[in-house]
Structures are given as C-alpha cells and as structure tokens.
Amino acid sequence: MVPLWFTVLSWLWLTLGIASFLYILVQVRKNPPHMAIMAWVWPICGLFGGPLMIWFHWRWSGHGDSPFPISVAKGTLHCGAGCTLGDLAAENLALIVPAVLIPFGWPGLWEDKIFAVWGLDYVFALVIGIVFQYFAIAPMRNLGFGEGIKEATKADVASLSSWQIGMYGMMAIFHFLVFKGLWDAKIDARDPEFWFAMQIAMMAGFVTAYPVNWLLIRKGIKEEM
C-alpha cells in the first residue's frame, strides 16, 4: 500500500505544477518571448518544474543575455516540453483505449504493460517534439516546410531520445522498485502518485538530455535559445 505521506506529497506537487503552468502562461501572454514557440515551452515545463521553473523563467526568459550553459538549458527544456505533451497524451490514450498498445507488443510480447506504453510514449513525444523543433528552426533559418521538417527531425531525435532514457530510467525505479517492490501497489495513469513520479522522471530526463543538447547546439544542429 502506498503510504499516505507519498499520496499527499503527490497531490501537493501536482497542484504546484498546474499552478506554475497557469502562472507562467499568464506571464508569457503579457510578455511574449522572442521565439514564439517558447510561449508554450515555458508553461508546459512548469507542469513538472513547478516553482523552480517559475524562477528560471523569471531569471532567464530574456533573449540574448544568457550564458551558453543557460541557453543549453533552454534548448533542453524545449525538448522536454515536447516529451511532456507526448507522454501526457500517450499515457491517457493507453488508459482509455488499451488497443493502441497492440502494435507495441501488449498483450503478447511484454508481461508488463509499461514497456508497450513506453513505446507509444516515444512515438507521441517524437512527433510533437519534431513539431516544436520545426517552429524553432524553420523561422530562424528561413526554411521551407520540407527542409524545416528534415532539420527539425535531425535536431530532435537525439535530444528526445536522451531525455526519454532518463525519464524511462526513473519511471522504472518507481514502477518496479518502489511501487511494486517496496509498497506492493499497482499504480498507473489513474493515480496521482504516477504523475508525481512522472514529474520527477521528467527532471531526470532533463539531466540526461542536457549534455546531448550541449553538443547539438555547439555543432549548430539545434538553435541556441
């Protein structure tokens, strides 16, 4: 059984995440960022970053005054926003329509459904991430649609994959070691504890994606923000 303190903590941080999303959304509407897509990136990342993302947006949302490590952090968050939307959509779709997991090997290939859901997560996150990258890269490089999608794909695959590695790793710890192993509990997307774990997993994704984004920006594959 999941202890009460963890459930309370889950509800608290989820509430902070939603409040942070709404607060940053209001701020970016009052002061639109130089790069239009960041008007969505900042609030979406508030869903998992909470008050820390409010501070980061307040301190570093300006354009042209960020040291390189901060620009890399912004680029990494750009990837994280796509991952967040993709995972939200995929996890809920898998819950409502389990048949979407059949092409990803469940039931049948996997004993645990989580592996099939991760496959769906990745596809959703990649598609949304490429769209996000397109609206960052195409306007800055004055690219047409086809070339813009090509460059966005090149920029997003490595970045998103590295983010998902950290996210999946942390979710595996929660799913197998904490929820099942420690508490003998079945937790999924219907439960606040699942989404609290996902918030922490997103932060782990940021850590694993940061060095990859550093290299991508240095090589000019991704745009500096």
Backbone bond lengths (Angstrom), bond angles and torsions (degrees), N, CA, C in turn:
res aa  C-N    CA-C-N  psi(-1)  N-CA   C-N-CA  omega(-1)  CA-C   N-CA-C  phi
1 M - - - 1.469 - - 1.532 109.56 -
2 V 1.325 115.10 135.99 1.467 119.93 178.20 1.520 109.04 -69.75
3 P 1.328 118.58 129.15 1.467 120.08 -179.35 1.526 111.70 -66.23
4 L 1.314 115.37 150.45 1.459 121.38 -177.03 1.517 112.13 -58.82
5 W 1.330 117.42 -39.13 1.464 119.76 -177.49 1.527 111.59 -60.75
6 F 1.338 116.24 -34.54 1.463 118.99 -179.36 1.524 110.76 -72.83
7 T 1.313 116.60 -37.78 1.464 120.17 176.80 1.526 110.83 -64.19
8 V 1.324 116.59 -44.55 1.467 120.69 178.35 1.528 110.45 -62.26
9 L 1.336 116.34 -44.25 1.463 120.51 178.03 1.522 111.20 -61.77
10 S 1.327 116.30 -37.65 1.466 120.84 178.63 1.519 111.22 -62.21
11 W 1.328 116.50 -49.14 1.461 120.12 178.94 1.524 111.50 -62.31
12 L 1.329 116.66 -38.81 1.458 120.77 -179.51 1.514 111.42 -62.77
13 W 1.342 116.57 -49.11 1.469 118.72 -176.58 1.525 111.59 -72.27
14 L 1.333 117.57 -32.46 1.461 119.19 174.67 1.524 111.19 -64.14
15 T 1.323 116.23 -40.83 1.471 120.57 177.30 1.524 110.68 -63.14
16 L 1.329 116.54 -43.21 1.465 120.54 177.37 1.526 111.05 -62.51
17 G 1.324 116.22 -38.23 1.461 119.93 179.25 1.518 111.88 -64.21
18 I 1.328 116.61 -45.68 1.470 119.98 179.30 1.524 110.53 -65.91
19 A 1.332 116.58 -41.81 1.466 120.11 178.49 1.526 110.63 -62.92
20 S 1.325 117.05 -39.60 1.469 121.26 179.07 1.524 110.53 -66.39
21 F 1.328 116.52 -40.63 1.467 120.86 175.79 1.529 110.64 -56.68
22 L 1.323 116.03 -49.02 1.465 120.18 -177.56 1.528 111.41 -66.41
23 Y 1.332 116.45 -41.16 1.464 119.88 -179.47 1.528 110.81 -62.92
24 I 1.328 116.90 -48.01 1.463 119.84 -178.56 1.522 110.42 -67.30
25 L 1.333 116.85 -35.17 1.464 119.73 177.83 1.524 110.79 -59.48
26 V 1.322 117.15 -42.40 1.464 121.00 177.51 1.533 109.99 -63.90
27 Q 1.333 116.97 -42.16 1.457 120.48 -177.98 1.528 112.77 -64.59
28 V 1.329 116.99 -41.27 1.468 118.94 -179.08 1.521 111.53 -73.82
29 R 1.322 117.03 -21.57 1.468 118.66 174.32 1.532 110.05 -75.95
30 K 1.332 116.76 -33.84 1.462 120.23 177.28 1.524 111.19 -72.29
31 N 1.337 115.55 -40.83 1.469 121.12 -178.00 1.522 109.19 -129.35
32 P 1.331 117.15 83.99 1.465 120.38 -176.61 1.530 111.62 -59.47
33 P 1.337 117.49 136.96 1.467 120.66 178.80 1.526 111.61 -70.50
34 H 1.322 115.21 159.64 1.469 120.73 179.92 1.527 110.66 -59.11
35 M 1.329 117.06 -42.53 1.456 121.91 177.70 1.525 107.82 -95.21
36 A 1.328 117.07 113.96 1.465 121.95 -169.51 1.526 113.04 -56.91
37 I 1.326 118.30 -37.41 1.461 120.15 -176.82 1.522 112.11 -64.23
38 M 1.347 116.43 -23.74 1.462 119.11 179.46 1.527 112.14 -68.31
39 A 1.328 117.02 -16.91 1.462 120.14 175.53 1.524 111.12 -64.98
40 W 1.331 116.56 -18.83 1.455 121.46 174.46 1.526 111.61 -100.99
41 V 1.322 115.37 -34.97 1.466 119.55 -178.10 1.526 111.33 -60.95
42 W 1.334 116.90 -49.49 1.463 120.38 -176.53 1.535 112.72 -56.86
43 P 1.337 119.28 -54.80 1.477 117.85 -178.27 1.524 113.33 -66.37
44 I 1.342 117.96 -37.02 1.468 119.68 179.84 1.522 110.54 -61.35
45 C 1.326 116.50 -41.45 1.461 119.75 178.48 1.525 111.78 -68.57
46 G 1.325 116.51 -21.73 1.456 119.92 173.80 1.517 112.58 -63.32
47 L 1.327 117.21 -22.86 1.462 120.67 179.58 1.522 111.91 -62.03
48 F 1.340 116.58 -34.33 1.463 117.80 177.85 1.526 112.37 -107.78
49 G 1.335 116.92 -25.98 1.460 119.80 -177.85 1.518 114.26 -82.81
50 G 1.337 116.84 -22.86 1.458 120.81 177.36 1.517 113.69 58.26
51 P 1.328 117.83 -140.69 1.467 121.65 -178.24 1.526 113.26 -59.35
52 L 1.334 117.46 -29.65 1.464 120.08 176.99 1.527 110.67 -61.81
53 M 1.336 116.94 -38.05 1.457 120.24 179.07 1.527 110.96 -72.02
54 I 1.322 117.25 -32.67 1.469 119.65 174.86 1.521 109.77 -60.77
55 W 1.333 116.14 -46.35 1.465 119.69 179.24 1.522 110.79 -63.34
56 F 1.330 117.45 -44.34 1.468 120.67 -177.50 1.525 110.52 -63.63
57 H 1.321 116.82 -41.09 1.460 120.41 177.48 1.521 110.75 -64.10
58 W 1.327 117.11 -44.16 1.464 120.99 -179.93 1.536 111.20 -61.53
59 R 1.326 116.16 -40.17 1.463 120.53 -174.97 1.524 113.73 -81.52
60 W 1.335 117.21 -35.24 1.456 118.66 -168.04 1.524 114.59 -129.11
61 S 1.331 118.64 19.24 1.464 118.92 -177.55 1.518 112.51 -79.44
62 G 1.320 117.85 -10.75 1.456 120.48 178.09 1.515 112.05 -68.98
63 H 1.323 117.06 161.58 1.462 121.61 -178.97 1.522 109.76 -106.55
64 G 1.336 115.16 134.73 1.455 119.61 172.76 1.510 114.81 90.70
65 D 1.325 118.59 -0.90 1.457 119.48 -177.58 1.523 111.66 -121.28
66 S 1.335 116.87 18.18 1.463 120.60 -175.96 1.528 110.92 -102.00
67 P 1.326 118.52 132.71 1.463 120.10 170.50 1.522 109.82 -64.04
68 F 1.314 116.33 160.25 1.462 120.23 -173.55 1.528 113.20 -55.91
69 P 1.332 120.19 -44.37 1.469 118.88 179.63 1.533 112.88 -58.80
70 I 1.336 116.89 -33.61 1.474 119.78 177.79 1.524 110.27 -72.23
71 S 1.331 116.77 -37.98 1.462 119.69 176.77 1.518 110.94 -62.04
72 V 1.325 115.99 -37.73 1.469 119.75 176.37 1.526 110.02 -64.35
73 A 1.327 116.79 -41.39 1.463 120.29 178.18 1.525 110.66 -60.40
74 K 1.336 117.00 -41.50 1.464 120.06 177.74 1.524 110.86 -62.98
75 G 1.333 116.34 -43.51 1.455 119.91 178.46 1.517 112.04 -63.08
76 T 1.324 116.30 -36.08 1.461 120.94 178.50 1.527 110.26 -68.31
77 L 1.325 116.68 -40.35 1.466 120.32 176.69 1.525 111.13 -64.23
78 H 1.322 116.58 -34.35 1.459 121.39 176.71 1.523 109.39 -56.88
79 C 1.330 116.12 -44.55 1.460 121.63 175.27 1.527 110.51 -64.98
80 G 1.329 116.20 -42.45 1.455 121.11 -177.70 1.516 113.53 -62.09
81 A 1.330 116.84 -32.75 1.467 119.62 178.77 1.524 110.70 -64.91
82 G 1.339 116.08 -41.85 1.460 119.50 176.98 1.518 111.77 -63.65
83 C 1.333 116.04 -41.30 1.465 120.71 177.60 1.524 110.87 -62.44
84 T 1.311 116.51 -42.37 1.459 121.03 -178.64 1.522 111.15 -61.82
85 L 1.327 116.90 -48.84 1.464 119.80 179.49 1.524 111.17 -63.77
86 G 1.332 116.05 -42.98 1.459 119.99 179.82 1.512 112.38 -60.94
87 D 1.327 116.14 -44.21 1.459 120.05 -178.65 1.526 111.60 -69.32
88 L 1.325 117.01 -39.64 1.464 119.77 176.46 1.522 110.90 -59.33
89 A 1.335 115.80 -46.33 1.462 119.99 -178.42 1.528 111.46 -66.76
90 A 1.338 116.72 -46.45 1.463 120.64 -175.28 1.520 112.20 -68.20
91 E 1.317 117.28 -43.85 1.468 120.22 -178.68 1.518 111.33 -62.33
92 N 1.320 116.92 -42.07 1.463 119.58 -179.89 1.520 112.13 -72.80
93 L 1.333 116.81 -36.72 1.464 119.58 177.37 1.527 110.51 -63.96
94 A 1.338 116.64 -42.61 1.467 120.70 179.27 1.531 111.14 -63.27
95 L 1.300 116.01 -31.71 1.468 120.63 179.11 1.529 110.84 -72.46
96 I 1.333 116.32 -41.20 1.462 121.46 -176.05 1.531 111.60 -81.23
97 V 1.345 115.66 -40.33 1.475 121.12 -177.29 1.531 108.57 -127.24
98 P 1.329 118.14 80.59 1.469 121.04 -176.83 1.528 113.83 -57.61
99 A 1.322 117.91 -21.69 1.471 121.04 -178.12 1.531 112.36 -62.27
100 V 1.323 117.62 -21.82 1.466 119.42 179.62 1.526 111.29 -65.91
101 L 1.328 117.16 -13.97 1.462 120.77 -179.01 1.526 112.50 -87.01
102 I 1.325 117.89 -8.80 1.472 120.84 -178.19 1.529 111.63 -57.39
103 P 1.361 119.71 -46.67 1.466 118.55 179.10 1.531 113.50 -64.29
104 F 1.310 116.82 -15.91 1.462 120.74 -178.88 1.537 112.63 -100.80
105 G 1.339 116.26 11.61 1.446 120.24 169.84 1.511 117.46 95.93
106 W 1.342 116.57 16.68 1.466 117.23 176.79 1.527 109.81 -134.42
107 P 1.319 116.60 130.90 1.483 126.96 -1.57 1.525 110.76 -80.17
108 G 1.296 116.23 159.70 1.457 120.94 177.02 1.506 113.37 129.73
109 L 1.322 116.39 -72.53 1.462 120.13 -175.69 1.518 112.60 -74.49
110 W 1.342 116.59 -44.00 1.461 121.42 -175.17 1.518 111.35 -103.74
111 E 1.297 116.15 138.38 1.461 120.24 173.39 1.522 110.76 -74.77
112 D 1.328 115.80 -34.54 1.464 121.08 179.49 1.525 109.37 -107.89
113 K 1.323 116.09 128.08 1.472 121.89 -176.49 1.519 112.97 -61.72
114 I 1.319 117.91 -23.48 1.459 120.63 -173.77 1.524 112.50 -57.65
115 F 1.340 117.98 -32.89 1.455 120.58 -178.42 1.527 111.67 -68.68
116 A 1.327 116.42 -38.58 1.465 120.04 176.27 1.527 110.91 -67.40
117 V 1.331 115.95 -39.88 1.468 119.82 178.44 1.527 110.16 -62.94
118 W 1.322 117.38 -38.32 1.466 119.95 177.83 1.530 111.11 -61.34
119 G 1.325 116.24 -36.85 1.462 118.96 177.18 1.521 111.48 -63.22
120 L 1.337 115.66 -44.74 1.464 120.04 177.21 1.527 110.40 -64.09
121 D 1.321 116.73 -42.29 1.465 121.14 176.87 1.521 110.99 -53.45
122 Y 1.323 115.59 -46.90 1.465 120.45 -175.42 1.524 111.41 -62.71
123 V 1.327 116.24 -44.30 1.466 119.89 -179.59 1.527 110.62 -62.65
124 F 1.319 116.85 -47.27 1.464 120.47 179.82 1.529 110.66 -61.93
125 A 1.331 115.64 -46.48 1.466 119.48 -177.96 1.514 111.27 -64.17
126 L 1.332 117.33 -38.46 1.468 120.20 -179.53 1.519 111.23 -65.56
127 V 1.321 117.20 -45.06 1.468 120.33 -179.55 1.528 110.54 -62.58
128 I 1.335 116.60 -48.00 1.465 119.62 -179.87 1.521 110.48 -66.62
129 G 1.330 117.06 -38.30 1.468 120.30 178.84 1.513 112.21 -62.52
130 I 1.328 117.46 -39.92 1.466 120.71 178.25 1.526 110.16 -64.22
131 V 1.333 116.35 -40.12 1.474 119.81 176.84 1.530 110.06 -60.82
132 F 1.324 116.93 -45.04 1.458 120.83 178.80 1.532 110.68 -61.59
133 Q 1.329 116.73 -43.42 1.463 119.99 179.77 1.522 111.02 -65.25
134 Y 1.326 116.09 -37.39 1.466 119.43 179.37 1.523 111.04 -58.21
135 F 1.322 116.30 -45.25 1.461 119.37 -177.77 1.533 112.81 -75.73
136 A 1.321 116.35 -7.41 1.465 119.58 171.64 1.524 111.10 -93.34
137 I 1.333 116.18 -43.55 1.454 121.21 -172.34 1.527 112.89 -83.81
138 A 1.330 117.05 -48.19 1.468 120.44 -174.03 1.528 113.23 -57.51
139 P 1.337 120.15 -47.66 1.470 118.50 179.68 1.532 113.03 -65.55
140 M 1.329 117.96 -37.26 1.458 120.71 -176.79 1.524 112.09 -72.85
141 R 1.340 117.16 -28.79 1.464 121.11 -179.51 1.516 112.48 -104.22
142 N 1.328 116.32 -0.01 1.466 121.80 179.92 1.526 110.80 56.62
143 L 1.325 116.75 51.42 1.459 122.30 -176.91 1.518 110.67 -99.68
144 G 1.317 115.75 151.20 1.443 121.56 172.61 1.518 110.14 -74.53
145 F 1.352 115.31 176.97 1.459 118.75 -174.00 1.525 112.36 -61.72
146 G 1.324 116.78 -51.60 1.461 120.39 -176.28 1.515 112.83 -61.30
147 E 1.321 115.85 -48.45 1.465 119.79 179.98 1.523 110.63 -67.29
148 G 1.330 116.10 -35.00 1.459 119.95 178.48 1.521 111.92 -63.77
149 I 1.336 116.63 -43.52 1.466 120.54 177.98 1.529 110.44 -64.11
150 K 1.325 116.61 -40.50 1.466 120.71 179.55 1.524 110.82 -60.48
151 E 1.321 116.53 -48.09 1.469 120.34 -179.13 1.532 111.00 -68.97
152 A 1.325 116.76 -35.42 1.469 120.30 178.28 1.524 110.69 -65.14
153 T 1.329 115.84 -40.37 1.464 120.08 177.89 1.517 110.78 -63.85
154 K 1.319 115.91 -43.70 1.464 120.73 179.08 1.521 110.74 -59.84
155 A 1.320 116.47 -38.93 1.467 120.70 -177.87 1.518 112.43 -76.22
156 D 1.334 116.68 -30.62 1.462 118.37 -168.68 1.523 114.64 -92.37
157 V 1.322 118.43 -30.60 1.464 119.76 -172.90 1.526 111.82 -59.06
158 A 1.340 116.57 -51.66 1.468 119.27 -178.61 1.521 111.32 -67.32
159 S 1.327 116.29 -41.02 1.455 120.65 -178.31 1.520 111.12 -64.31
160 L 1.341 115.85 -49.28 1.458 119.42 -178.42 1.528 111.70 -66.80
161 S 1.326 116.69 -40.26 1.466 119.66 -179.15 1.520 110.87 -61.72
162 S 1.319 116.27 -41.10 1.470 119.32 179.47 1.526 111.00 -67.43
163 W 1.329 117.00 -34.62 1.474 120.50 176.01 1.525 110.29 -65.39
164 Q 1.338 116.25 -45.47 1.455 120.03 -177.44 1.528 111.53 -65.24
165 I 1.322 117.78 -31.66 1.462 120.57 177.93 1.535 110.16 -59.56
166 G 1.329 116.09 -47.54 1.461 119.44 178.52 1.512 112.17 -66.27
167 M 1.325 115.86 -40.26 1.459 120.35 -179.17 1.524 111.12 -65.90
168 Y 1.334 116.65 -48.09 1.459 120.10 179.41 1.521 111.24 -62.84
169 G 1.319 116.30 -39.13 1.463 119.42 179.91 1.518 111.93 -61.05
170 M 1.335 116.58 -44.86 1.459 119.93 179.71 1.522 111.25 -69.14
171 M 1.336 117.17 -39.94 1.463 119.22 178.22 1.529 111.00 -65.19
172 A 1.333 117.18 -33.81 1.467 119.98 176.88 1.526 110.53 -63.94
173 I 1.329 116.83 -39.82 1.466 120.58 177.36 1.524 110.62 -60.80
174 F 1.336 115.46 -46.95 1.472 118.67 179.16 1.530 111.18 -65.83
175 H 1.328 116.70 -46.70 1.465 120.72 -173.22 1.527 112.19 -66.25
176 F 1.331 116.35 -49.51 1.464 119.86 -172.97 1.529 113.63 -90.84
177 L 1.334 116.99 -38.71 1.458 119.12 -174.26 1.525 113.58 -91.89
178 V 1.344 116.15 -38.93 1.467 119.23 -175.74 1.525 111.51 -91.89
179 F 1.339 116.49 -62.80 1.467 119.17 -175.08 1.528 111.88 -64.13
180 K 1.327 116.90 -51.50 1.462 120.08 -178.24 1.524 112.22 -81.90
181 G 1.335 115.74 -49.59 1.455 119.44 -173.40 1.506 114.90 -72.45
182 L 1.330 116.74 -46.77 1.461 120.81 -175.51 1.522 112.65 -85.91
183 W 1.348 116.46 -42.24 1.459 119.80 -172.54 1.527 113.90 -110.12
184 D 1.334 117.70 -4.18 1.463 121.77 -179.87 1.527 111.13 50.03
185 A 1.334 115.37 48.82 1.470 121.68 -176.82 1.525 110.11 -121.38
186 K 1.324 115.71 143.63 1.455 121.46 174.98 1.522 108.24 -97.95
187 I 1.322 115.31 107.13 1.465 121.21 -176.29 1.526 108.92 -116.61
188 D 1.333 116.90 132.28 1.462 120.57 175.95 1.522 109.41 -141.28
189 A 1.325 116.04 -165.67 1.465 120.90 -172.80 1.519 114.25 -66.98
190 R 1.315 117.58 -3.91 1.468 119.89 174.69 1.523 112.27 -83.43
191 D 1.320 116.58 -9.70 1.461 121.19 -170.61 1.532 112.33 -110.57
192 P 1.334 117.83 140.28 1.473 120.43 178.41 1.524 111.91 -61.87
193 E 1.330 116.75 -30.54 1.468 119.61 -179.91 1.529 111.33 -63.51
194 F 1.333 116.10 -34.61 1.465 120.00 177.38 1.522 110.81 -61.94
195 W 1.332 116.58 -45.43 1.464 119.82 -175.57 1.529 111.60 -74.65
196 F 1.316 117.05 -28.98 1.466 119.42 172.54 1.526 109.69 -65.27
197 A 1.334 116.39 -43.44 1.463 119.94 175.94 1.526 110.36 -61.12
198 M 1.328 116.99 -37.80 1.464 120.79 179.13 1.526 111.03 -65.71
199 Q 1.332 117.19 -37.49 1.466 119.67 176.25 1.532 110.58 -59.88
200 I 1.319 116.41 -44.26 1.468 120.18 178.23 1.521 110.21 -66.31
201 A 1.338 116.40 -38.89 1.458 120.97 179.31 1.526 111.27 -63.38
202 M 1.324 116.98 -35.44 1.461 120.29 177.66 1.527 110.73 -64.18
203 M 1.311 116.95 -37.83 1.460 120.03 177.03 1.523 110.68 -66.03
204 A 1.334 116.67 -36.71 1.469 120.16 174.94 1.521 110.04 -64.90
205 G 1.332 116.74 -37.33 1.457 120.63 176.56 1.513 112.08 -61.48
206 F 1.326 116.37 -38.85 1.463 120.23 176.77 1.526 110.62 -59.29
207 V 1.327 116.65 -42.68 1.464 121.09 -177.96 1.528 111.06 -63.12
208 T 1.323 117.83 -44.28 1.463 119.84 -177.62 1.534 112.10 -76.61
209 A 1.329 117.78 -24.63 1.462 120.44 -179.21 1.519 112.97 -86.11
210 Y 1.327 117.43 -21.16 1.468 120.48 -174.52 1.534 112.82 -58.80
211 P 1.336 119.81 -51.52 1.473 118.03 -179.05 1.522 113.18 -64.40
212 V 1.330 117.20 -31.79 1.465 120.08 177.78 1.517 110.02 -67.49
213 N 1.315 117.20 -41.62 1.466 120.13 177.41 1.520 111.34 -65.64
214 W 1.322 117.00 -35.16 1.471 120.86 176.06 1.533 109.54 -55.82
215 L 1.324 116.66 -48.84 1.467 121.11 -179.34 1.524 111.57 -66.97
216 L 1.326 117.42 -42.04 1.463 120.62 -179.10 1.528 111.62 -62.85
217 I 1.322 116.96 -39.63 1.461 120.42 179.63 1.520 110.38 -72.85
218 R 1.325 117.74 -41.05 1.463 121.54 177.74 1.525 111.54 -58.39
219 K 1.342 115.75 -37.96 1.455 120.46 -178.40 1.521 112.95 -85.01
220 G 1.343 117.01 -2.21 1.465 120.89 178.16 1.512 114.20 79.62
221 I 1.340 117.40 11.63 1.467 119.95 178.82 1.525 109.97 -77.24
222 K 1.342 116.41 -37.66 1.455 121.37 172.76 1.520 109.34 -109.03
223 E 1.335 114.92 154.64 1.455 120.21 179.69 1.532 110.75 -82.23
224 E 1.328 116.36 141.73 1.460 120.84 174.73 1.516 108.90 -75.52
225 M 1.332 116.69 137.89 1.470 121.03 -175.59 1.517 111.31 -117.35
